[in-house]
Amino acid sequence: MKRQVRALVIGGGVVGCSVLYHLARLGWRDVALLERRELTAGSSWHAAGAFHALNSDPAMSRLQAYTVALYPELEKLSGQDVGLHYPGGLNVAATKERWDLLRADVARHRTMGLETRLVGPAEIRELCPIMDTTGVLGAIYDPMEGHLDPSGATHAFARAARHLGAEIQRHTRVTSLTPTGRGTWEVGTEHGSIEAEHVVNAAGLWAREVGRMAGVELPLVPMEHHYLITEDLAELRGAARELPVVVDLDGEMYMRQERQGVLLGVYETPATPWAVNGTPWEYGDNELLPPDLERLTGALEKGFTRFPTLHAAGIRRIVNGPFTFTPDGNPLVGPVPGVPNYWAACGVMAGFCQGGGVGLALATWMVHGEPEGDVFALDVARFGAYATRAYTLARAREFYTRRFRIAYPNEYWPAGRPAKTSALHTRLLARNAVHGVSYGLEYPLYFAPRGAKAEEEPTLRRSSAFAAVGTECRTARQSGAVMDACSYSRYEFSGPAAAQFLDRLLAARLPQAGRARLTPMLARSGRLMGDLTTLRLGPERFLVVGSGYLQAWHLRWFHAHLPASGVTVRNLSDEWGGLALFGPRSRELLAHLTRDDVSAAALPFMGVRLLDVAFAPAVVARISFTGELGFEIHAPQVCLGAIYDRLMAQAGELGMVDAGMYALLSLRIEKGFGIWSREFSRDYTPRESGLARFVAYDKPDFIGRDAALRDRDTPPARRLVLLEVDALDAEANYLEPIWAGAERVGFVTSAAYGHSSGRSFAMGYVASADAAAGTALEVTIVGERRPCRVLGEAAVDPSGSRMRSG
Ligand SMILES: Cc1cc2nc3c(=O)[nH]c(=O)nc-3n(C[C@H](O)[C@H](O)[C@H](O)COP(=O)(O)OP(=O)(O)OC[C@H]3O[C@@H](n4cnc5c(N)ncnc54)[C@H](O)[C@@H]3O)c2cc1C
């Protein structure tokens, strides 16, 4: 065994072996993997081995599609039989809501590049003759679903990695991780130590323990999971074709053929967490947990109803094994914030659907310095300190329990809430606010009418919030509204080198002192890395504002580029909060709270001032995301209650109201303003997204400049457009396809009803040839095509006079 390696992977499950293989494939041959027992000794050996590419998140779906397509090639490369079966898969709907959702999903699959189709009960029976389709409305058929031998797949990755020069040592447990002070790790093992430049935590069930070795608490917890395998069924003996993998979504179970019998797996409720405080090192020499059939009774009965032949079938084997879950069910991948050269590849709930893609994503990141495209959905930095063990347990338990439940786009699940609240939370609740949650923080979505229940019904269509949001929007444009801007992140940069640092970090020109500017940030690939707003408070002091849920992600990036001295960065996001005032009377409202001059001369559009607001020392910027005259007040959380009370004491007289995020999203779409994770992300470039106008291409140096210049000089194949949609009772949803006749030419990034203009809008990327103003297109909304048109300018106040003047 080598004593020095470039990268050391800890854990020989499917994920660790895939990471090792991909590192070697991308050119890092000086790599090794340590496994405490035999390969597959964690969750991998007892998996049901089913795989599919379907996932509601496009990044996860992309990664799963890559994994599924990799297996045949892997078999060839390694010479290892993977036991591949591709019988296809059915995702079955037995309720009207589910059927609606599947129809919407199948349209979104076009955008994701998945070749799925809808099938009716007759075809379902043909594909799966043992299924009783009573009550079934239809299913999604996916030809790429199948199953494999989990041990074969893990060994195939391992063998393919070895062929490329990677080393694997079994029966060698990593016992400690110590930074050497030279930027490397001393990896203590049962058989001596190894120096590694990079360490990858792919320790599966023990990932928490391997995290703690480096001082980090990773948000994951194992859950027990059961499946059973039946004796041979008469119906399957000599059958011409194999049964498809069936997920009965409303029955909350999955089934696939196993030789001449079937494997039936259930997400039993309540979920049973396992080894909550830590996984014992002794666990796992092909060890299973005792089955608990009583817990399964309800779920199995549903299974026997759907597949009646199973009633009488003998049970050959019952498996109860643990595997890990994170608070949102997605893996934890990437550089762990605050721990240089320590990488995560853990929390992988579906290693045989996702392992290949996780390996590729992480290896690309390590070898090339950044991942390909937007991988935020699996980035370990999507969680912050709020994701404690208690939070993780509550959320993972909920995720397991709701594994197959419908997740509506306007739905916020209850577990782990409230974890964080703004200073205004109880005041807003008293005013009937309905809250959503982001990065653990409660933020107002809208205000239900007094006396009405403060609860929004989950739906794919217009919700019970529609009328109330309409009132907020129209009032905002007529007089004005006040919003708790708690879901923003706020970073202070200061010091003699702060300007120089930000000038390199941000692709835009820095604002002068007393001014604000939209300052996109780029990755080295020239793709978007942030849509930050920079407020310059003085020559050496800046307040940079972004989306709250990106905090750990942004800070990791800032720290990766921070010089050794001369710049201090402080994350003020928890300590500070804010209020957004927007609408024609917002200046009058602000004037009530300060003796300072807030006239247009003193505080022009994009101006910034330090003002006394109520009794608070506040940063006030004349910025608005709504297209109206507007102000953002940033102040310490402890002062916000007093500011809010003073504002609301005056707001009524001015005809102003409380508003929430839904109103903001409606008002901004009328203006064609994009938001992060939808219109803007690592998938897009400045030119495609329209952010090029904020990039200072003539600056001599900024991160991503070379690629940005190439992007500037290359006509983009697609462009972000604003569309007016002839919608009926639903707005378009994320990733629903956009059509020019029979040709799919783009996809929706976000949509909202424009309450102040009385029209439905969507934003999305379409082929440049179809991006001209006035182009007539169609968009699929919940399975139905609706006409839409490309707008050449904002739907409200295209000249921007309301926002800029006054
Ligand atoms: C009952 C059941 C059914 C499942 N069915 C499916 C399915 O159908 N499809 C699917 O995609 N997924 C399925 N899964 C999930 C799948 O098994 C996991 O997602 C996958 O195995 C995770 O792989 P991993 O490599 O991350 O972790 P693990 O398999 O747990 O591997 C981690 C490895 O790290 C080693 N290790 C830990 N600590 C150290 C250390 N300090 N030093 C050295 N080595 C160490 C361990 O010994 C272990 O071998 C199922 C899981 C269960 C329990």
The ligand as an SDF file (V2000), in Angstrom:
LIG
                    3D

 53 58  0  0  0  0  0  0  0  0999 V2000
  -33.0190   -2.7560    1.9640 C   0  0  0  0  0  0  0  0  0  0  0  0
  -32.4030   -1.7890    1.0160 C   0  0  0  0  0  0  0  0  0  0  0  0
  -32.7860   -1.7520   -0.3140 C   0  0  0  0  0  0  0  0  0  0  0  0
  -32.2170   -0.8500   -1.1850 C   0  0  0  0  0  0  0  0  0  0  0  0
  -32.5870   -0.8480   -2.4910 N   0  0  0  0  0  0  0  0  0  0  0  0
  -32.0020   -0.0030   -3.3650 C   0  0  0  0  0  0  0  0  0  0  0  0
  -32.3460   -0.0220   -4.7360 C   0  0  0  0  0  0  0  0  0  0  0  0
  -33.1600   -0.8130   -5.1610 O   0  0  0  0  0  0  0  0  0  0  0  0
  -31.7460    0.8630   -5.5610 N   0  0  0  0  0  0  0  0  0  0  0  0
  -30.8190    1.7620   -5.1260 C   0  0  0  0  0  0  0  0  0  0  0  0
  -30.3220    2.5460   -5.9170 O   0  0  0  0  0  0  0  0  0  0  0  0
  -30.4780    1.7970   -3.8260 N   0  0  0  0  0  0  0  0  0  0  0  0
  -31.0340    0.9470   -2.9350 C   0  0  0  0  0  0  0  0  0  0  0  0
  -30.6800    0.9710   -1.6240 N   0  0  0  0  0  0  0  0  0  0  0  0
  -29.7380    1.9940   -1.1650 C   0  0  0  0  0  0  0  0  0  0  0  0
  -28.2960    1.6500   -1.4740 C   0  0  0  0  0  0  0  0  0  0  0  0
  -28.0050    0.4340   -0.8510 O   0  0  0  0  0  0  0  0  0  0  0  0
  -27.3850    2.7400   -0.9550 C   0  0  0  0  0  0  0  0  0  0  0  0
  -27.7520    3.9720   -1.5020 O   0  0  0  0  0  0  0  0  0  0  0  0
  -25.9280    2.4930   -1.3200 C   0  0  0  0  0  0  0  0  0  0  0  0
  -25.5380    1.2100   -0.9560 O   0  0  0  0  0  0  0  0  0  0  0  0
  -25.0230    3.4900   -0.6300 C   0  0  0  0  0  0  0  0  0  0  0  0
  -23.6980    3.1810   -0.9640 O   0  0  0  0  0  0  0  0  0  0  0  0
  -22.4730    3.8820   -0.2590 P   0  0  0  0  0  0  0  0  0  0  0  0
  -21.2670    3.4710   -0.9990 O   0  0  0  0  0  0  0  0  0  0  0  0
  -22.7390    5.3180   -0.1110 O   0  0  0  0  0  0  0  0  0  0  0  0
  -22.4740    3.3370    1.2340 O   0  0  0  0  0  0  0  0  0  0  0  0
  -22.1400    1.9210    1.8550 P   0  0  0  0  0  0  0  0  0  0  0  0
  -22.6070    0.8190    1.0020 O   0  0  0  0  0  0  0  0  0  0  0  0
  -22.6160    1.9640    3.2540 O   0  0  0  0  0  0  0  0  0  0  0  0
  -20.5620    1.8430    1.8120 O   0  0  0  0  0  0  0  0  0  0  0  0
  -19.7260    2.5210    2.7140 C   0  0  0  0  0  0  0  0  0  0  0  0
  -18.4760    1.6840    2.8860 C   0  0  0  0  0  0  0  0  0  0  0  0
  -17.5310    2.4220    3.6410 O   0  0  0  0  0  0  0  0  0  0  0  0
  -16.8390    1.5490    4.4760 C   0  0  0  0  0  0  0  0  0  0  0  0
  -16.2810    2.3450    5.5690 N   0  0  0  0  0  0  0  0  0  0  0  0
  -16.9730    3.0810    6.4660 C   0  0  0  0  0  0  0  0  0  0  0  0
  -16.1520    3.6950    7.3210 N   0  0  0  0  0  0  0  0  0  0  0  0
  -14.8950    3.3380    6.9660 C   0  0  0  0  0  0  0  0  0  0  0  0
  -13.6170    3.6530    7.4940 C   0  0  0  0  0  0  0  0  0  0  0  0
  -13.4660    4.4320    8.5660 N   0  0  0  0  0  0  0  0  0  0  0  0
  -12.5340    3.1350    6.8790 N   0  0  0  0  0  0  0  0  0  0  0  0
  -12.6620    2.3310    5.7860 C   0  0  0  0  0  0  0  0  0  0  0  0
  -13.8710    2.0040    5.2580 N   0  0  0  0  0  0  0  0  0  0  0  0
  -14.9630    2.5000    5.8460 C   0  0  0  0  0  0  0  0  0  0  0  0
  -17.9120    0.5680    4.9180 C   0  0  0  0  0  0  0  0  0  0  0  0
  -17.3890   -0.6400    5.3930 O   0  0  0  0  0  0  0  0  0  0  0  0
  -18.7320    0.4080    3.6520 C   0  0  0  0  0  0  0  0  0  0  0  0
  -18.3190   -0.6870    2.8730 O   0  0  0  0  0  0  0  0  0  0  0  0
  -31.2280    0.0530   -0.7230 C   0  0  0  0  0  0  0  0  0  0  0  0
  -30.8390    0.0120    0.6080 C   0  0  0  0  0  0  0  0  0  0  0  0
  -31.4150   -0.9020    1.4810 C   0  0  0  0  0  0  0  0  0  0  0  0
  -30.9690   -0.9130    2.8950 C   0  0  0  0  0  0  0  0  0  0  0  0
  1  2  1  0
  2  3  1  0
  2 52  2  0
  3  4  2  0
  4  5  1  0
  4 50  1  0
  5  6  2  0
  6  7  1  0
  6 13  1  0
  7  8  2  0
  7  9  1  0
  9 10  1  0
 10 11  2  0
 10 12  1  0
 12 13  2  0
 13 14  1  0
 14 15  1  0
 14 50  1  0
 15 16  1  0
 16 17  1  0
 16 18  1  0
 18 19  1  0
 18 20  1  0
 20 21  1  0
 20 22  1  0
 22 23  1  0
 23 24  1  0
 24 25  2  0
 24 26  1  0
 24 27  1  0
 27 28  1  0
 28 29  2  0
 28 30  1  0
 28 31  1  0
 31 32  1  0
 32 33  1  0
 33 34  1  0
 33 48  1  0
 34 35  1  0
 35 36  1  0
 35 46  1  0
 36 37  1  0
 36 45  1  0
 37 38  2  0
 38 39  1  0
 39 40  1  0
 39 45  2  0
 40 41  1  0
 40 42  2  0
 42 43  1  0
 43 44  2  0
 44 45  1  0
 46 47  1  0
 46 48  1  0
 48 49  1  0
 50 51  2  0
 51 52  1  0
 52 53  1  0
M  END
$$$$
